[in-house]
Amino acid sequence: MVIDGHQHFWDPARADYPWMAATELAPIRRAFGPADLAPLLKQNGIDASILVQCRSSVAETEEFLRIAAATPFVAGVVGWADLTDGALDETLDRLRASPEGKKLVGIRHQVHDEADPDWLLREDVQRGLMAVFACDLTYDFLVRTRELPAAIATAQAFPHARFVLDHAAKPPIADGWSDEWAGRIAALASSGNVWCKISGLATEARWNDWDAERLLPYVEHVAKCFGEDRLIFGSDWPVCLLAGSYGEIKGALDDCLTKLGPQVRKKAFGANAQRAYRLC
């Protein structure tokens, strides 16, 4: 099974997405749903996808679970739930007990939007993570270089939990290579319980001036750090449309992974996502 490990659906006419307010995001400020993605997956040889949260809303998580249940290609949902809520365990139990609950495979929060770079290390957040892992769910890190130290400490604090790093922590590709990012990526990978999504890289580059060769050093670095068993391909559609079409994004990452070896590519396009998210 070939899996797109990271995609989104949204409709700005029905809900508020604070991160979408920037003028440069106008091209994607419209509704995107399963009917839009289905032909793209077929055209690019993708069998299934992981649907990932877009806003801090349990209602969105519930909606995504209903979409997943009605959409054959959605293999799992990484939803949102309030990690600081003392009743989080009850919320997760309710979500998982719903008719669509088996599709819930992980939880995510926009950590890089928090003012505190150590937000992950707050006592209430750490308690929330305990509830997530008690349900055998994966936790997705949405962080940048600034928050990586807290992510490293968190991965070390829960050695038996499963974490997925989204977008390789968004390296500042447009500004050039960052030794700080590279060193912190290596430290996070050393924990052994973190997978890394090769996703969202084109939108961290200059949107009108990138190609596979520009992305390759970053893919090579995370591959060196995480190894062939902990890399996951993700399109980050429809955010990726800011920099290129689904086919262009998939083609560039396919090219990068192929240069690292056929086994690396094969695992990143399926088996690793299945293990990280315990897909049925």
N, C-alpha and C positions, 0 to 999 in steps of 0.2 A: 504494500500500500504506500502510495506517494502522498505525503501530507504537507500541507501549508500550515506551519505551526503558529501563525499569527495573522489574523485578519479581524476586521471590525464591520459592524453595521451601525448606522445611525440615521436619525431624521431630525434636523434642527427645527423643523416646523412643529414637532411634537414634544421636544425637550430642550433643555438648556445645556450647552457644552461650553463652559467658560474658556477652555483652552483654544477654542475655535474662533475667538473674536478677532484675532490679528488680521489685518488687511490682506496679507500675503496668503492667507488660507482660504480666501474667497472661492477659489476654484473647487474646493471640496466641501463647501458649506451648502450641501444639498443632501437629499435622502439617498442612501445606498443600502440595498437589501439583498437577500438571497438570489432574486431573479437577475440582479446585475452581475453577481459573482459567478453564478453557475456556468455560463458560457465561457468565461475566462478560464475557469478550472479545466473545463473540457478541452479547450484549445491548447492548454499548456501541460496536459497530461497529469493533472493533480486529481487524486481520488477523494481526498478528505481535507478538512481544515479544523483549526482550533479558533473558536470565536472568543475574542478578548474584550473585556469591559472598556467603556469609553468615558464613563462618568461615575461619580460617587453616589450610587443609587442601588439599593436592594431591589427596587422596582425594575430597574434595567436588568439586573441579574435574573429576575423571574421571567421577564420578557424574553431574554436570550435563551433561557432553558426551554420555553415554549417554542421558540423558533427552531432550536436544535432538534426538538422532538419531531417537528414537522418537516425538517430539511435533511434528507439522507446524507448529504456530504458533510454536515457539521458533526464531527466526531466527539467534540467536547467543548465545554464553556469554562473560561477563566473569568469568573464574575467578581463583583465587589461586595464586601460586607465590612462593617465598621469594626476595625481591630481594637478600638478603644472602648467598645461597648461591653459592659460587664455581662450582658446577656447574649454575647455572640454565639456561645455554644447552642443556645436555643434557636437562634436564627439559622445557623448552619443545619441543625437537625431538621428544622422545618423545610428548608430548601431541599435537602436531600430526600426527605420523605414525600415530597410532591411527586405527582405522576411522571414528571420530566427530570426528577432529581438525579437520576443516574448519570446524566450528562454533565453534571458539575464536577470538574476535575481540578479546579484551582481557584485561588483568590489573588487579587491584585489591588494595589492602591498607588495613586500617582505620588510616590514618595518625593520625586524631584521637584514637586511643586510646594512642598512643605518648607516653611522658613527655617526650621531647625534641621541642619544636616545630619543630626543624630536622632531624628524622629524614630527610626526603627528601634532604637535602644531604649526608648521610654518604657517604663515598667508596665503601663497598661497595654502598650503595643505588643510587648513580649508575651504578656498573658494571652492576648488575642491570637498570636501566632501559635501558642500551645493548643488553643482550641481548634485552629485550622489543621494542625498536624494530628490531633486526636481523631479527626474525621478522615485521616489518610488522604488529605488534599495536598496539592503542590502549592507553593507560594511563588508568585512571579515578582522579581525585583524590577521595578521601573525607576532606575536611578541613573544619574550621571556620575562623572568622576568625583564630584564633591561628596556624594553620599556613599561612595564605594567603601570607605573605612567602616561605616556602620553596617553595611551589607556583609562585609567580611566577618565582623564580630558576630553578627546574627547567624550566619552560616556555621560558624564555629560553635555557637551556643546550642545549636540543634543538629548535632552530627548525624542523627538518624532520619532527619527530615529531608524532603526533596524541594530544591529551589531551582527556578529557571530565571536567568538573567535576560531581560528583554533588550533587544537592539544593541547587544554587546556594550551596554552602558553608554550608548550614544557618544562615541568618540568624536572629538571636534575636527572632523575631516576637512571641512572648509578652511580651517585655520592652519592646518598642517599637523604633523605627527606630534603626539603628546607623550613624553616619557612618563609623566605622572599617571596618565590613564593606563599606559601599558604595564607599569609596575603594579598598579592596584588590581588590574585584571589578573595578572599572574598570581597575586596573593589570594584573590577570591577563588581562582581555579584550584589552588592547592588544597582547599577544604575537601574536595572530592565528592561533595553532595550537591553540586551546582551544575546545571546544564546552561549552555549559552546559545541564545538565538542569534543567528546571522540574519538579521532583519533590520529594517530602518536605516541602513547605511547610506543609501543614495540620498536620502533627505537630510543627512548630516553633512553631505558634500555640497558643492555649489550646484543648485538644481539644474542649471543649464550648461554645466561644464563638468561632467563626470563620465566615467566608463569603468569597465571591469578592472582595468589596470590600476585605476585610482583606488579602488576598493580592496584590491588584492593584499596589500601589506597588512591591513586590519584583519582580514579573514585569515591570513597566514598566522598572525600573532595569536588570535583566539584559538586557532586550531592547534598551535604549538602548546598553548597553556592548558586547554581543556581536553585535547586528545580526540580521536575519531569517534569515541562513544558518547561524547557530551556536547555535540554540535547539533543545532536544530535549524533547518531552513524556515524562514517566515517571510511572507511578502510585505507585511504591514499595509496591505490594501484596505481602504482606499487612500490612506495617507501617502502612500508611495506615488500616487498619481501626480503629486506636486513635482516630482523629479522624472517620472517616466511611466510608461504603460506597464500593465501587469507582466506582459511578455518580456519587456525590456529588463525589468527588475529581476524576474525569474531567470532570464537568460544570462545576465551578468553574474549572479550568484552561482548559477550552474557552472559557468565558465571558471570562476574562482575555485569552486570545490573540486571540479574535475582536475584542475592543475595540482591539487593536493593528493590526488589518487582516487581511483574508482571506488574503493571501499569507503573512503571518507565521504564522498558524494552520496553513495547509496544509503549510508546510515543517517546522514544529515537530512535526507529527504523522506524519512519515514520511521525507521526502527527506533531512533533516539527519542523522537516525540512520543512514540507509543510507550516507551519505558518511563520517561519523565512524568507523563500524565496518567500512567496506568490505564490506558485506553482499552476498552473491552474489545 
